[in-house]
């Protein structure tokens, strides 16, 4: 009895030390991950001179909203913002729909040739025709410089489909389908009445993955879009930030160069906040499903 009490005390002390060390390490990692976000937010509300001189550390210095005023006065940014919202909304719906309608049949054990189909899908994850064949294909399909060129290519993510298929296999028993089919339920009704309502977790995960991917997309726009009015936000940000910084050397007046440099510095951080805010706001709504969907969807192959 005494030995058991001693062992419990020793284990309790060991647990306490473990929790303290874990708490310290996690706190350090939290600060490392959180500080850049705080700095960007503070810099976006500071003056250009304070940002350029390095006086912004944690809190805004010489509080002003010039960066945000410049962002929302720029017609190109507002139009690109609206384009990105459309691309992200439509693209996410298409991605989630394609993942679900592809994963469900592949999760059925009675699907003939399921192994071969999975091999074909997996093959596309590692091998492709390349950029030039893809460009020719897009051109032949008459998708060049259209809205759909930003959402149709890559409509199906094989990685998300595999996670979704595994989630359905692990979370929805096959016996449920057998019972429903005995009662006269066909595949379409079973999919919409049973599979979709029970797959909210993985749908939320797919939606978050797809939304982030579409929101940050810029490469397809560089290749396939010629009309400036159809460009997404990331491409306009590149033009305003990278190209403007390169053109500063063309200014002869030193004072004008300093003013331009200060305004670009604030504009950069304001644009980052404006471009990141929608994704940060959307994440809390999917967070409660995120861990469950990813973990269950990755347990079995």
N, C-alpha and C positions, 0 to 999 in steps of 0.2 A: 504493500500500500504506500509506504513512504517512498519507495523507489519510483512508483508511478507518479507520485506528486512531484518528485524531483525532476523526472523526465519532462513532465508537463511544464514546469517552471523554466527548464532549459529551452524547451521548444518555444515557449512564450517569449523569452528573451531573444531567441534567434529570429522569430517572426517580427519582433519589434525592430531589430536591427535591419532586417530585410526591407521592411516597409519604409524605414527612414531613408535608406540608401536609394530605394526605388523612387521615393518621393522627390529626393534631391535631383536624381538623374532626369526624371520626367519634368521637373520644374525648369531645369536647364534647357532641355529640348523644347519646352513650350516657349521659353523666352527667345530662343534662337529662331523658332518658326514664326513667332508673333511679332517680333520687333520690326522686321522689314515691312510688314503690313501697316504697323503703327507709324513708321517713319514716312511711308508713302502718303498716308492720309494726312499727317501733320504737314508735310511739305506742300501738299496741294492747297492747304489753307494759309500758307505763309507767303511772304513777299518774295519776289524773284531775287532781290539782293541777298536776303537771308539764306535762301536755298543755295545760291551760287557761292556764297562765302563760307558755307558749312556750319552756320549757326543753328540750324535745325537739328536737334538730336532726338527729342522725345515729344515735345509739345510744339504747336505752331508758334512761329515768331513773326511779329508784325502782321497780325491776322488780316486777311483780305480774301476776296472771292474773285479776283481778276482772272485766275486760271479757269474757273468754271464759267465765268462770263464769256471768256474767249471761246471756250469749247462750244457753248450753246448758241453763240452768235454765228458760228461757222456753219454755213449751209451744207457743205460737203460732209461734215461730221454728222449732222442730224440726219441727212439722207442715208449715209452709210449705216448709221445706227438703226434706222428703220429697216434697211435691207438685211442687216444681220438678224434682227428680230424675226423677220419673215423666214429667212433661210433656216434659222434655228428651230422655229416652231414647226414648219412643214417638214424639215429634215428629221426632226426627232420623232414625229408621228410616223413617218415612213419607216425609220429605223426600227422602232419598237414593233410596229405591225409586221414587218418582214421577219424580225427575230422570232416573234411568237408563232406566226403561221408556218415557219420553217422548223422551229424547234419541236412543236407539238407532234407532227407526224414522225419525226426522227426519235421521239421518246417512246413511241408505241412499239412494243416488242413484236407485234404481229405484222409490222411493215416489212415487206419482202425487199431484199437488197439494201437494208438499212446500213450495214457495214460498208458496202461499196459507196453509197451516197455520202457517208461521213468521210470516207477517204477522199472523194472528189472535193468536198468542201474544204477539208483540211489542206489539201494540195494547194489550193488558191491562197492560203495564208503565207506560203513560203515561196511560191513561184508565180510570176506574172509576165505578161508580154513586154512590159516596160513602158516608158513615157511616150515614145513615138507611136507605137501601135495604139496606145490608149488615145492619143490625140487624133489619130486618123479615124479611129472608131467613133469618137465623139463628133467629129466633123461629118462623117457619113450618116450619123443619126440626126443631123441637123440640130444639135444641142448647143452649138457654139454661140456664145454671147446671149444665152437665154437664162431665165430664172432656174430652169430645171437642171442645168448643168452643175448647179451647186448642191443639189439634193439627190439626184438620181444616181450618179456614180458613187459607189460605196454605200448604196442603200441598205445592203445586208452586211453586217459585221459578223464574220464567222466566229470570232472570239466570243462576242455577246450571245450568239446563237448557241454555242456549245455550253456556256454557263446556263442559259435558259433551259436547254434540253435536260441538263443534269438536274436542275432545280425541279422540273416537272417530274422526272423519274424518281427523285428522292422524296418529294413532298406530296405528290398526288398518287395514291395507290392505284395500281391497275385494276384492282377489284372494284373500285368505284365505277370505272367504265363498264366493266362486265355487268354490274348491277343495273346501271343506267340503260345499257343496251337491252337487257331483259325486259325492262319496262317500256321499250319502244323508243328510246332516245337515240337519234342519229348522231353522226360525228359532228355536224355543224352545231347542233343544239348543245351537245356535250361540251364543245369547245367554248362557246359563249356563256353557257349557264354554269359550268363547273370549273373549267381550266382557267379562264380569265379571272373570275373572282378570287380564286385561290392562289393566283400568281401576282398579287399586288406588290409583293416585296421585290421580285425580280423585274417586274415592269418598271418600278421606281428606279432600280439600279440601272437598267438599260436606258431609261429616259435621261438620267443624270449623265451617264457616260456619253450618250449621243449629243446632248445639249452642249456639254463642254467642248466636244470635238467640233461641232458646227460653229460654236461661238468663236473659237480660236482659229477657224479655218482661214487660210489666206493663199495657199499654194495653188489650188484649183482656180481661184479668181485671177491670179497672175497669168495663168496659162490660157484659160478659156474665155475670159471676159475682156472685151475691148471697149465697152461703153463705161465711161467713168461713173455714170449715174447708177450703175448696177453693182459697183464695188462694195464689199463688206467693210466693216469698221476697221479690221486689222490692217487692210491695205491702205486705207486713208491715214491711219496712225503712222504707218511706215513712211508715207510721203511727208507728213507734217513734221515728224520727229527726225528721222534719219537724214532725209534730203535737206531739210532746213539747216540742220547742224553742219552738213557738208558745205552749204552755201555761205556760211558765216565768214569764211576766209575771203569772200569777194567784197566785203564791206571795207571801204577805205577809212571812214570816220571811226576812230576808236570808241568814242562815246556811244555811237549808234550800234556798234558791234556789241558793247557791254549790255546795252538795253535789250537788244535782240536775244542775247545769250540768256539773260535773266528771265525774259518772257518765255523762251523755249523751255527753260528748266521747270518753271511752274506749270506750263502747259503739259509737259510730259507727265508729271505726277497727277495732274487733274484728269488727263485722258486715261491713265491707268485706273484711277478710282472709278470713273464713269464706265469704263469698259468691263471692270471686274464686278461691279456692284450687283448686276442681275444674277450672275451665277452664285455669288455669296448669299443672296437673298433666297435663291431657289433651293440651296443645299439643305437648310434646316427642315424643309418639308419632306425631303427624301431621306434624311439622316436616320430616322427610326427604322426604315426598311433596309438601309444600306448594308449594315453588317450581316443581318439575317440573310439577305438575298445573295450576297457574295459568298458567305461561308457555306450555306447549304448548296449553292450552285457549284461549289468547287470540291465537295467531299468525294464524289465518285466520278469516274470517267465515262 
